[in-house]
Amino acid sequence: MCLSTLYGVKNDRREKMAEYISNVTGSDGLYTFTDVMGNQISLRGIIQSMDLIKNEITIELEKKPPVKYELIREIYNQCSGNQMRDVFISNEVTDDPEGFVRDMLKGRSVKLSREDLSDGTVVIDADVSGLQQRFTFSPD
């Protein structure tokens, strides 16, 4: 089975977006990449290359104007019986909420899943070495 690593290119910076990609679907510049475990990541852009020898997919990510968001970051407590979570609220300006989260968690083992809501809210769930976090970006 040939599985690929997905790279995104933005502002001349190449970044690993996902691994073990087994399926790609999309049209009109919106692509959904599915890994072997069924996790999906949807990206807007232009596919630059699909190298079947190196098992690499490279997509040039669409550049959008920055948006001001209210960011709510929730860190779920791992202690049994404790349902409380740490909650942090801030205002952030970004054109790429997912890239913002990746930069924030850089250097750690991270799996992300993203949901775009109809009101423009972006919800990103992160598994950071087993610790669950949720990042909710609401347009200001």
LINMO-V15119 format. One record per pair of residues at least 6 apart in sequence whose C-alpha atoms are under 6 Angstrom apart, sorted by the first residue. I is the first residue (numbers start at 1). GAP is how many residues later the second one is. D is the distance in whole Angstrom. If there is no record, write none. Layout:
BEGIN
i: <I,I>
gap: <GAP,GAP>
d: <D,D>
END
This chain:
BEGIN
i: <3,3,3,4,4,4,4,5,5,5,5,6,6,6,7,7,7,7,8,8,8,8,8,9,9,10,20,20,21,21,22,22,22,23,23,24,24,25,25,26,29,29,29,30,30,31,31,32,32,33,33,34,44,44,45,45,45,46,46,47,48,48,49,49,50,50,64,65,66,66,67,67,67,68,68,68,69,69,69,69,69,69,70,70,70,70,70,71,71,71,71,71,72,72,72,72,73,73,73,73,74,74,74,74,75,75,75,76,76,76,77,109,109,110,110,111,111,112,112,113,113,114,114,115,115,116,121,121,122,122,123,123,124,124,125,125,126,126>
gap: <17,18,19,16,17,51,52,13,14,15,51,11,12,51,8,9,10,51,6,7,50,51,52,51,52,51,15,16,13,14,12,13,14,10,11,8,9,6,7,6,15,16,17,13,14,11,12,9,10,7,8,6,17,18,15,16,17,13,14,12,10,11,8,9,6,7,31,30,28,29,26,27,28,24,25,72,22,23,68,69,70,71,20,21,67,68,70,18,19,20,65,66,16,17,63,64,14,15,61,62,12,13,59,60,10,11,58,9,56,57,8,19,20,17,18,15,16,13,14,11,12,9,10,7,8,6,16,17,14,15,12,13,10,11,8,9,6,7>
d: <5,5,5,5,5,4,5,6,4,6,5,5,5,5,5,4,5,5,6,5,6,5,6,5,6,6,5,6,6,4,6,5,6,6,5,6,5,6,5,6,5,5,6,6,4,5,5,6,4,6,5,4,6,6,5,4,4,6,5,4,5,5,6,5,6,4,6,6,5,4,5,5,6,6,4,6,6,5,6,5,4,5,6,5,6,5,6,6,5,6,6,5,6,5,6,5,6,5,6,5,6,5,5,5,6,5,4,5,6,6,5,6,5,6,5,6,5,6,5,6,5,6,4,6,5,5,6,5,6,5,6,5,6,5,6,5,6,5>
END
